[in-house]
């Protein structure tokens, strides 16, 4: 018996570490070569990690949510026989790295030159698809059609429409890295990926239930309300630093996103701008300016967009808001939200989180007169006096009913919110 340490390979240029987002095995499980064992997330993508050997899992790097540095141990497997002799052992590492990073694209001259290998940036040399015959290719030339490959590799090749006998292997069997190399350079050999999914049948979908209700409400809102949208930029550098400190010391309390801080700022500024927290009965010609903030929270669910309501948001601190946001969102997505939790809002916030884009023009949740939309946070250089510094910036959008709210009021309100966000200590000033 021997122990094989599977180290986290370089899964993206410039990535120093990756987060464990899912384990597909646990200590004591038996894994097979090329079996998926974990999902790792970088700031760019989620990558599936596959075991390079077969054996029993004896150690795992950490729990879901932990960060693992590139090159450190992700998993230790107890194997039968000498793991060091396996071509995928850590000291060889070509298999690990080649499966995850993209080789530099060679010029036409390099391909035509039939060079034996193509260097990968900061990685061991990985064979290119046009070198001298390997044992697998040589066997084919001798009339033997059989190739060595795991079931996972064979299944992937079948889905890609790749004939394994045309793939050059770096070693005694075809691995995922060899398929990756073939995909990168196979066009030079006449390979074309299957495109069966390009043309599909038209599918009529009847608009019913929640989807129909959303459509009717949005149409009525745009048809009835003369919308206008104001957007302002907010520097959230200090707030993000504060949020990080609070989360690092939160104990058993819920993790804080940007939204609870924004809601506190919204509620703190409402008393000076009562026209924002209002509902307009256009048939009766009456605007009701509400003294309490019952904040609607636009939430995407499998059934469509729902708006659960945070009651008396003005009385909650950031921790209480974080807990209530999580509770209501879970209830809405699971279909367990009660009717009184989905009605009675006086103002709505809609956020797409990291998908928030540069700016949005949200549609008002009728009969309310305003809706606020934070956009994604981006890091950009800004002037600070004569110096250029890094800053985290976020655009904040507000759409208003121009029958009730003037442009000056909307702009003044957002700038009041901005003042609190940019000086976050004021959010905790009672």
Secondary structure as GFF3:
##gff-version 3
##sequence-region A 1 430
A	DSSP	beta_strand	2	7	.	.	.	ID=ss1
A	DSSP	beta_strand	17	23	.	.	.	ID=ss2
A	DSSP	beta_strand	30	31	.	.	.	ID=ss3
A	DSSP	beta_strand	36	41	.	.	.	ID=ss4
A	DSSP	beta_strand	46	50	.	.	.	ID=ss5
A	DSSP	beta_strand	55	60	.	.	.	ID=ss6
A	DSSP	beta_strand	67	69	.	.	.	ID=ss7
A	DSSP	beta_strand	73	79	.	.	.	ID=ss8
A	DSSP	three_ten_helix	83	85	.	.	.	ID=ss9
A	DSSP	alpha_helix	94	98	.	.	.	ID=ss10
A	DSSP	alpha_helix	108	112	.	.	.	ID=ss11
A	DSSP	beta_strand	117	118	.	.	.	ID=ss12
A	DSSP	beta_strand	126	127	.	.	.	ID=ss13
A	DSSP	alpha_helix	135	141	.	.	.	ID=ss14
A	DSSP	alpha_helix	151	160	.	.	.	ID=ss15
A	DSSP	three_ten_helix	164	166	.	.	.	ID=ss16
A	DSSP	alpha_helix	176	185	.	.	.	ID=ss17
A	DSSP	three_ten_helix	186	189	.	.	.	ID=ss18
A	DSSP	alpha_helix	209	224	.	.	.	ID=ss19
A	DSSP	beta_strand	227	235	.	.	.	ID=ss20
A	DSSP	alpha_helix	237	248	.	.	.	ID=ss21
A	DSSP	alpha_helix	258	270	.	.	.	ID=ss22
A	DSSP	beta_strand	278	281	.	.	.	ID=ss23
A	DSSP	beta_strand	286	289	.	.	.	ID=ss24
A	DSSP	beta_strand	295	301	.	.	.	ID=ss25
A	DSSP	beta_strand	304	310	.	.	.	ID=ss26
A	DSSP	three_ten_helix	313	315	.	.	.	ID=ss27
A	DSSP	alpha_helix	318	334	.	.	.	ID=ss28
A	DSSP	three_ten_helix	339	341	.	.	.	ID=ss29
A	DSSP	beta_strand	347	350	.	.	.	ID=ss30
A	DSSP	three_ten_helix	353	355	.	.	.	ID=ss31
A	DSSP	beta_strand	370	384	.	.	.	ID=ss32
A	DSSP	beta_strand	387	401	.	.	.	ID=ss33
A	DSSP	alpha_helix	407	422	.	.	.	ID=ss34
A	DSSP	three_ten_helix	424	428	.	.	.	ID=ss35
###
